[in-house]
Amino acid sequence: MTAFSKFHHFTQDDIEKSVEITSQQGTASKALLNVTTGHRNLVGRQFLLQQIAYWITVGGLAIAEASAPLLSEDTMRLWMIVTAVSWVFRILIYLPVYYLPPAVVAKSLFLKASPLAIILVACGYWMWTIPLFAGPVLTVRELFMCIGFLAISISMTGIFPVTPIAVIVYISVLWGSLSFSMYTNQMLSAPLLFAMNSMVLVILGLYVFISISQVKTQLNRSDQVDILNAELVSTNEVLQSLKNAAYTALETRSVFFAQANHDFKQHLHGAKLMVVAALATTKPGEAAHGALQRLGEEMDSLEVYMNNVLDFARIESLDAGTQLRSTKIQSLFQKLDLHFEEIAISKQVNLNFRPTNIRIGTDASMLYRMLENLISNALKFTRKGGGVLVTARARAGGIYIEVWDQGPGIKTEAQHRIFDAFHQEVPASGPRQPGIGLGLAIVQRFAGRLGYRIQIHSVVGRGTVFRVIIPREFLASESIST
């Protein structure tokens, strides 16, 4: 199993084992060492600051000693050796704790006590160093120690959430040893030492509260967050795989429907030509002539039926991509007028298109199919002698393309159902009309693809108006409202 987070090199299995172990451990165990990846990252960031503060303090003491020697050469040499050796020893203890898997550290009391061991070594070093350089009078050495110890203490408080016991012990010994040395050498009085330590305590307390306490919860939950992120990535990969598989299947289906649509229209066109040719060989009034006319009408109905089915299948297969182009609505009206002219005459319905100069950016084929279905429905349900009116108007809310009919109307409770695929609503009055219930479903889905809205206003017994609302951002700048 490979690492699953960019913030550390541990595996998901390592983190899950660590979470299981630490969830069963008490406060005392966590006070020794918190092993979440968040705490480890915090230690990693603070580690460099601690080393810088340490070596600045050591360097300051060495410079102060060189400028005003207090120690013998042998003692100074021994101090430098002990400084380097103790530092290397602490680093060697630190490295395994930082790089071993968190579960290994969490279940080992020896490893969890390692920070305390590092601090005890550091405390021993400073308890030996402070008496060497402090006193008998207040000099630049003491100033370097105070400044250096404050820097070390601030860097140490940065890891307080990781190992509170070690931090408290280290800072207490550091300032306690310095205060004791200054008091015994009579460099500062007890009240001044109390004031100095109180100020240090306030500074460190504020630092811990402001910088550390506010992220304590995030640090404690860092492992759970890592696991959740890993599960989210895994879930996203599964979803992406399913999505790719679905798109592949839908693409295959799209190709099939496109080919089926092409082949069907070719065959149907050929059959219609044969019907026309057969009609030419018969005379009106003959039985064969009437049968051929009915056959032609049925073939027209079949063409409409199949066009709706294939259109709906194309939408559902995600093949209906939009191709927006500047389009005159009037040009669509003219095509629709020619298409429905004979149908309107045969149904004895007055079909009118109100002229318009509006130009919009749209997918002309989709908008044409939407209006074709709406007008077809209007002609189907409008009573003989009635009228169907198609208009386009620019309004504040957008461009309204409306199809008015004088049909039986649609009941209010039924208006939300008529856009369902294969649903056929029983008219408020009159017989059920032929169809398969896909026309309005196609209108609704094409509208969704284009970013349009569909509104209905209907009065039972008087008629219905379907309104296609096109947002104003689709309105071409050269359009003129009419």
C-alpha angles and dihedrals in degrees: 000000000000130000112283102194131063090216097065143010098240124114127239089251090056092052095045091052090048092051090050092051098043092047088066096046124096133231094269092058092048090048087064094051138339110213104191116128089245091058091046091052089050091053090048091055094045094045095078092047091052093051092048091050091047096051093042089056093046091046092049091053091048092050092047090050092049092052094047111014116216102158130063118253092251093050091047091049091049090049092053092049092049090047092056097039095048090048093051090046091053091049091051090053091047099051100065092047091052099044104035116096111275093239090057091052094042095057096043117083089191092058093042088055092053095095089054090051090051090051093048090053090049091047091051090050094051094042086057095041100048097062089048094059105023119090168299085169133011107270141154088281092066090046090053090048093050093048093042094047090051090052091047091047093050091049090048094051086060089073095043093113089052101051112000096173094054093048093049092048093047097048092043093052093042097054094031092057092046092048092047092050092048092047096048091047089048092234092133132017122241093256091052091047090049090050092048094049091045091054091049090049092051093048093049093043092053091047092052093047098044101037105028113023093058092061097039094104092048091050093050092050098042093105092050089048090052091051093047090049090051091050090048091051090048092048091048090052091052091047091048090050091050090046092052091048091049092049090049091051092045092048090052089050091047092054090048094051093045090053092043090050091051094046094045093052092048093052093042091050090051091049092049090052089053090050090051090049091049091049089055090060094053133067127231111266095035116118092235092053093055091046092051091049091052089047090053091050091049090050090052089051090048090052092053091046094050093044090056093046093048092044091052092047090050091053093047091049091057090241094122098096115173123241108191117205135160105271134180109227088209090063090056090048091053093051092047091048091055092044095052099033097099093038091054091048092049091051092044091236123142107233116193132179116198110222117247138179095204115133121193139177105249147129097268096200092052094046090047091053090048093052092041091057093044093049092044089054092046092052091045095055102032112104121241112280091022127115142237119207125194119193140168122205135171112229136168090263094051139277113326119206107186134190113197123193138178097223132130093282130233124268114243093239091053098050095087091052101052093079093058114111114260092004117137116189118212107241118250086242133007132033127312111272123229118260143095101251099249103110098082092037088059091047091053094048095046089049089053091051092051096043094247131135130224122216129186129202116179138170115196110241095015108059148262138268121206113200124199107201114204116190115246093243087074091058112109115233093237094056120121119209114236 
